[in-house]
Amino acid sequence: MDKATADACIDEALDALPEAVQDTIGELMIHVARDRHDRQTLNIAAFQAGLRRVVVPKDFRGMYIGTPLGATDDEAENVDRPTGVIVLNAAMLRDEQDVCDTLLHEIAHSLGFDEAEVSALGLE
């Protein structure tokens, strides 16, 4: 899938989320990398997440980099909004539904769900 189509799918998926979820994740940055070698996009994402670089899994479709909702920060207070970045890999996404499903999977991680909980939501 090309990057422009993926970007359009992201906009549609975000607009379809309940307003409370939109408000909660409103400050998350979402990027679409052309592929896993798109260093410019991945470096920007790492910088925005407060990292020097990101270890990129070989076949990643999407990844959330940040502090999820409910996590404990350095001052032992629960985080009331997720922070960080979601990166989608356009080269690994097959169609619009795949973009939407992958984005929702990563948003669930930002909301504090682990892999088992995300799978239970049907977002594998």
C-alpha positions in Angstrom: 0.0 0.0 0.0 1.3 3.5 -0.7 1.9 6.0 2.0 -0.8 8.5 0.8 -3.5 5.8 0.8 -2.5 4.7 4.3 -2.6 8.3 5.5 -6.2 8.7 4.2 -7.2 5.4 5.9 -5.8 6.7 9.2 -7.8 9.8 9.0 -11.0 7.8 8.4 -10.2 5.4 11.2 -9.5 8.2 13.7 -12.7 10.0 12.8 -14.7 6.8 13.4 -13.4 6.5 17.0 -15.6 7.6 19.9 -15.0 11.2 20.9 -13.7 10.1 24.4 -11.1 7.9 22.7 -10.2 10.7 20.3 -9.7 13.1 23.2 -7.6 10.6 25.2 -5.2 9.8 22.3 -5.3 13.3 20.8 -1.7 14.0 21.4 -0.3 10.8 20.0 1.7 11.3 16.8 1.0 8.8 14.0 3.5 8.3 11.2 3.5 6.0 8.1 6.9 4.7 7.1 7.2 3.6 3.4 9.0 0.4 4.7 11.2 -0.7 7.6 14.1 1.1 5.9 12.4 4.5 5.9 15.1 5.9 8.3 13.8 9.5 8.0 10.3 8.6 9.3 11.6 6.2 11.9 14.2 8.7 13.2 11.5 11.4 13.5 9.3 9.0 15.4 12.1 8.0 17.7 12.9 11.7 18.4 9.2 12.5 19.1 9.1 9.5 21.5 12.2 10.8 23.3 14.5 8.1 22.0 17.8 8.3 20.1 16.8 5.5 17.8 14.2 2.8 17.5 14.9 -0.9 17.1 12.7 -1.9 14.1 11.4 -5.5 14.1 12.0 -7.2 10.8 8.3 -7.6 9.7 6.6 -4.9 11.7 3.2 -3.7 10.5 2.8 -1.2 13.3 4.4 -0.3 16.6 3.6 2.0 19.5 6.5 3.7 21.1 5.7 5.6 24.3 4.1 5.6 27.7 0.7 4.1 27.7 -2.4 5.3 29.6 -2.3 4.3 33.3 1.5 3.6 33.3 3.4 5.0 36.3 5.7 7.9 35.5 9.0 8.8 37.1 7.1 10.6 39.9 5.0 7.6 40.7 1.8 9.1 39.3 -0.4 7.4 36.8 -0.3 8.8 33.3 -3.7 10.1 32.4 -3.0 10.3 28.6 -0.8 8.1 26.5 2.3 9.8 25.1 4.4 8.8 22.2 4.2 7.7 18.6 2.5 5.1 16.5 4.3 4.1 13.3 2.7 2.0 10.6 4.7 0.2 7.9 2.9 0.9 4.5 4.9 -1.9 2.8 3.4 -4.5 5.1 -0.2 -3.3 5.0 -2.4 -5.0 2.4 -5.5 -2.9 2.2 -7.6 -0.2 4.0 -9.0 -2.7 6.5 -5.5 -3.8 7.4 -4.5 -0.2 8.0 -7.5 0.3 10.2 -7.0 -2.9 12.2 -3.3 -2.2 12.7 -3.9 1.3 13.8 -6.6 0.2 16.3 -4.2 -2.5 17.6 -1.5 0.1 18.3 -4.0 2.5 19.8 -5.1 -0.3 22.1 -1.4 -0.6 23.2 -1.3 3.1 23.9 -4.4 2.7 26.1 -2.5 0.2 28.2 -3.7 -3.1 26.7 -1.1 -5.9 26.4 -0.9 -8.4 23.5 -3.3 -10.9 25.1 -5.9 -8.1 25.8 -5.5 -6.6 22.3 -6.1 -10.1 20.8 -9.2 -10.5 23.1 -10.5 -7.4 21.4 -10.2 -9.1 18.0 -7.3 -6.8 17.0 -4.5 -9.4 16.3 
